[in-house]
């Protein structure tokens, strides 16, 4: 590769980085705005705030004080109707046996149904709860799937909307964003160079 | 060396590739695929001689020697530092081509990503064959056909297991993520062959490669996989399709010479060894290559001889490899491979083809006639209506292929226009034969239930079409820029790539993939692995262990079969095992349910009505079953009230009444009068 090619690539990656920082900055401004309006406030929800499907009460003799439920099939759902601007949701549950997939589906304004495409997969927190990074979505409803097996006894300890999230974590791209940040600048550089070659000149 | 083993294997592959590129004056991007092919054949031959580990050590010794030879360049009269500098610079110069840079970059990316994220096997077939066989090969340093482990499909071909073995040969123990990364490195080698362009054409290589790497996603029906396992599976189908396309791209890109055809031949052997269908793919590829040699540069008598020689030279080793493996598994594992069928019926290949041909003429056997006609109708319908890609059905893909090859025909240099035309027609003929072969497999090999749903139709047919599409794009990328309108030709290649990216963005972006796979999906796997690790020290491969895991849907049974260092015993289905009028049959997994039909028991054990794969089993039934089979151990993974009350008296210590924190191992002790289950090892249930 010539130096010019290297310079072109560096330029494209620098532009992508700048664009990324811009997006992150815009997200931070948006978060501050919605927090100010109250739509982005931190909020704690109890089991009574959800409509439950394929979930029933469960009595655990070893923990009579706790709130327990058990899923009755492989698609248990906790549906919350409400509007919020969300960065991070924490589902505070503990499975008594492995539950496999823990997922959050969200509806955007105007949508009536949850979509398979609008899903966030859980990451386990150090406390053993499940965290979902929505990264600034203005939602009109949430569906939390606490497991995907059925017959899983689960201790429910609450749901926290807009749980605390260190600001610097916004800078870390998701997997898909990281792939785009690696691939797109390369593609743009290749396209620019290709066009230049067609025109018979070096960029 | 817990993660460095694969990097050393990668270094070895690079060294072999660059050295070969220097010796034969080739683009280095063309070499990783044949080098991997040669490596698999090498390990396979040593494996069949039961010297797999020796083959591995010799491979790495060869790689070290290749690296030294690569780095020592210049002339004999020069000092060593000068020669090292010359050799290093030459290697760097050869490596700095787009395809090879992509290969190394993608290989490092997958290796590092998976070392950090530690993906696991999760698909069903990974536990019935693909993953289990990789684990057995690594742990026993033997081919899976003869290695100890819970594997029934021992006759399946070993190519992918050897790719996995190579990349973790120097490491301690078996790691699933290394297998997954190794398969992705093989995919990267295929893409490197696709993008084997000169350095100055890197923009075109990058832009066309963008479309090629999306191909596996494009051949996923829309909405089928919101969590994609592409590049995250040990199953061989993706590799089969990619290597099929890659071998043809390799052939198109290589300068035409008998010497270079050996590189194609080595890659074809890898294709053959991936899975049973690999031989069909390899023979189709050999035929397509022979036809291309026949017509290009011109159709004449000498070219007929060259084409015949190439066809035979490529096809005979393919057939020999397949038949060699068949003979090996017959001799080493006493398995007759050349039969098709299921648990109900089995046939020889000869009968399948002759009776199948007769069925077309309406003169086949009566017992298969109805099934044949039904499946024929289903296949015709599926080709038009069943989506197997984001573009739609096989018919839609054929239209897309016609568009790509049509573009290629228009843009190709005048003397080469017949190449895409013949490639399209011959590929279509081969596709027809391929579909007919699958029709016969559905009729003669699959059970009625599987045949009537055309089980895995999308996977089988889509794989071929994906490889064919990749080869067609490769041909377009080769010929179009050399034609009368080079810029337009390049534009056509880029346009195809752009169209594929657009379709992917609009219809096919999965919500999760190898870049963000949800690890919560591994929760059951991880728990079974942990439980098995606690009892494995007490077990040996001679031991037969009956798993009791109440309420399981067989998932945990297969996970245990993968994790336990013992034979996981089969259970039974039906009822009345200990009685004369029993109705029982052998199964893999079973859940024990109450046979008692009185009101009290029916109500007390009502929850058992939700269980799957049940065996009505009283205490006497279990004792009789264990006496008949002679199983030595019971592993109690998940208890329930029925186990507690009905079988509790057989255990010498109290058993849990529900789920517990571990799986408990018991030895079956029987004096012929009384049977007892005694706890084994450190892990004991404490109530």
Contacts between the chains, C-beta under 8 A, distances in Angstrom:
chain1	res1	chain2	res2	distance
A	1	B	96	6.5
A	1	B	199	7.0
A	1	B	202	7.1
A	5	B	202	7.3
A	95	B	523	7.8
A	96	B	659	7.1
A	97	B	527	7.5
A	97	B	659	5.7
A	98	B	523	3.5
A	98	B	524	4.6
A	98	B	526	7.4
A	98	B	527	4.9
A	99	B	520	7.4
A	99	B	523	6.3
A	100	B	520	6.3
A	100	B	521	5.5
A	100	B	523	5.1
A	100	B	524	5.8
A	101	B	518	6.2
A	101	B	520	5.6
A	101	B	521	5.3
A	102	B	518	8.0
A	102	B	520	5.0
A	103	B	518	7.6
A	116	B	223	7.0
A	116	B	226	4.9
A	116	B	511	7.1
A	117	B	226	7.2
A	117	B	509	7.9
A	117	B	511	6.0
A	119	B	226	6.9
A	119	B	511	5.0
A	121	B	227	8.0
A	121	B	511	7.8
A	121	B	512	5.8
A	121	B	516	7.1
A	121	B	518	3.5
A	121	B	520	6.9
A	122	B	518	6.9
A	122	B	520	5.4
A	123	B	519	7.6
A	124	B	519	7.7
A	124	B	520	7.2
A	130	B	520	7.5
A	149	B	524	7.4
A	151	B	551	6.7
A	174	B	516	6.3
A	175	B	513	7.8
A	175	B	515	3.2
A	175	B	516	3.5
A	176	B	515	5.9
A	176	B	516	6.4
A	178	B	515	7.0
A	179	B	515	5.5
A	183	B	210	7.5
A	186	B	206	6.1
A	187	B	206	6.6
A	187	B	207	6.9
A	187	B	210	5.9
A	189	B	203	7.8
A	190	B	202	7.0
A	190	B	203	4.0
A	190	B	204	7.8
A	190	B	206	3.8
A	190	B	207	5.1
A	191	B	203	7.1
A	191	B	207	6.5
A	191	B	494	8.0
A	193	B	202	7.6
A	193	B	203	4.2
A	194	B	203	3.9
A	194	B	204	6.2
A	194	B	207	6.4
A	194	B	490	7.1
A	194	B	494	7.1
A	197	B	203	6.6
A	198	B	487	5.0
A	198	B	490	7.6
